[in-house]
């Protein structure tokens, strides 16, 4: 069953002699899932098949999240829209596969249907169905126009992962390119990509000092501003590096960031409905499980998701973040001359 799920998700053979990079990735994921299952066989799992399917889906989602961050962001936006519009719905079928479509299809128990060949091409939908703007600027009416036309052509529910792949092709979504450290012949190119001035200890010390001062200022923010800031730190391209820099530079641990965010159990309950967090890490008896590391993988969150988790309006989240930025700027401002 694990192999079947991974074959369907990846489109790969999972054959040992298939040397394609994506197939090798799928084989590694297969071993990862089996390792997790072996580690839990001593536990009292009443539904091993259901648990195995859940672990496989979560491992696949983690893989996509690492390899395709923009696709993951798209998936989160689709899940949010489908789950918060009366006309649409998102639900699980008997195999634990997440489906999306019209709410009337869910109520009628309509069977899912794979997208036909060529459905990812722009000409497959009527003219004007695909909004001509960046994904980050899509409003509710844009999603309604796109998904309404798409479901009209499909006339059946579709697996959410297949829906994501279809929309990626329709809107022309591309991942940010990263320079490889090896050239076509496999030679190391890291030297040519290095800082021409080299790593200067004085510069690194200054940067660490600035980051440390920033982190201390973040901790002094009032709780709601701190949450709005840390869950979606403003920065070029909304890069994960904006939050990971604290961890990579040894300024704060993931646990420290989680404590600063300070979400309650009810917040994580909402987050689980919006995002594929996966099973929480088991804690010592009498200690609540630590769920923030699971949420940390999804950062930065969209303002719409943050608003849902915190039970606010998206504009309130934006306002809180702007207030946080003003407070941080004031705290980090040097002595006036």
Helices and strands as residue ranges (DSSP letters): H 2-10, H 21-40, H 48-67, H 69-83, E 88-92, E 98-102, H 103-108, G 122-124, G 135-137, H 140-154, E 158-159, H 160-171, H 190-193, H 201-220, H 223-230, G 236-238, H 241-248, H 254-261, H 265-274, H 292-296, H 303-310, H 314-332
